């Protein structure tokens, strides 16, 4: 088996934490690149915060990146991930 890419969708739940652990284990075994993904529904954010779509997109991107970095922490240290 050759796993070059692993896509890891995260919602920051305990189940996502377990998926992260599995992705790390597989990634280390096969030398895979891990793609960590979190999705935000932007129209909801722009209505909630009364911001322009551009502002909502920028805020969601920054927030999502920070949450993903906190979520993966040192688990992906030394691995190839995006």
Secondary structure per residue as TSV (DSSP state, phi and psi in degrees):
chain	resnum	aa	ss	phi	psi
A	1	X	-	360.0	138.8
A	2	X	-	-128.4	106.5
A	3	X	-	-105.3	100.4
A	4	X	-	-88.3	-30.0
A	5	X	E	-133.0	138.3
A	6	X	E	-127.3	124.2
A	7	X	E	-97.9	125.1
A	8	X	E	-120.9	96.8
A	9	X	E	-76.6	135.9
A	10	X	-	-128.2	141.9
A	11	X	-	-124.0	11.9
A	12	X	S	69.9	18.6
A	13	X	S	-87.9	168.7
A	14	X	H	-58.2	-36.7
A	15	X	H	-64.4	-38.5
A	16	X	H	-66.6	-33.2
A	17	X	H	-63.8	-42.1
A	18	X	H	-65.0	-40.1
A	19	X	H	-63.0	-38.9
A	20	X	H	-60.3	-46.4
A	21	X	H	-59.6	-42.0
A	22	X	H	-66.7	-43.2
A	23	X	H	-61.3	-40.9
A	24	X	H	-64.3	-44.6
A	25	X	H	-61.0	-48.6
A	26	X	H	-64.8	-41.8
A	27	X	H	-62.2	-41.1
A	28	X	H	-68.7	-38.0
A	29	X	H	-65.7	-43.3
A	30	X	H	-104.5	-0.3
A	31	X	T	66.4	36.0
A	32	X	-	-79.5	155.8
A	33	X	E	-93.3	131.4
A	34	X	E	-105.3	127.0
A	35	X	E	-103.8	107.0
A	36	X	E	-89.2	129.1
A	37	X	E	-132.2	131.6
A	38	X	-	-131.5	132.8
A	39	X	-	-112.3	136.9
A	40	X	-	-123.4	135.4
A	41	X	-	-83.6	103.7
A	42	X	H	-66.5	-41.2
A	43	X	H	-56.9	-35.6
A	44	X	H	-62.6	-45.0
A	45	X	H	-63.0	-42.9
A	46	X	H	-66.5	-33.9
A	47	X	H	-72.9	-39.2
A	48	X	H	-64.6	-46.1
A	49	X	H	-95.5	-2.0
A	50	X	T	53.1	44.4
A	51	X	-	-111.6	165.8
A	52	X	-	-68.8	161.5
A	53	X	H	-60.2	-39.6
A	54	X	H	-61.1	-47.3
A	55	X	H	-62.4	-42.1
A	56	X	H	-63.0	-41.2
A	57	X	H	-63.7	-45.4
A	58	X	H	-62.8	-44.7
A	59	X	H	-64.5	-43.7
A	60	X	H	-64.3	-40.2
A	61	X	H	-62.9	-47.7
A	62	X	H	-63.8	-44.6
A	63	X	H	-63.0	-45.9
A	64	X	H	-62.3	-43.8
A	65	X	H	-60.9	-43.8
A	66	X	H	-63.6	-44.0
A	67	X	H	-63.8	-41.9
A	68	X	H	-64.0	-44.7
A	69	X	H	-59.5	-43.6
A	70	X	H	-63.7	-40.8
A	71	X	H	-66.3	-46.9
A	72	X	H	-79.0	-27.8
A	73	X	G	48.6	-135.6
A	74	X	G	-86.6	-2.3
A	75	X	G	-58.4	-32.9
A	76	X	G	-100.0	12.2
A	77	X	T	-58.4	130.8
A	78	X	T	82.2	0.5
A	79	X	S	-105.6	161.8
A	80	X	E	-89.2	110.4
A	81	X	E	-143.5	156.1
A	82	X	-	-128.4	360.0
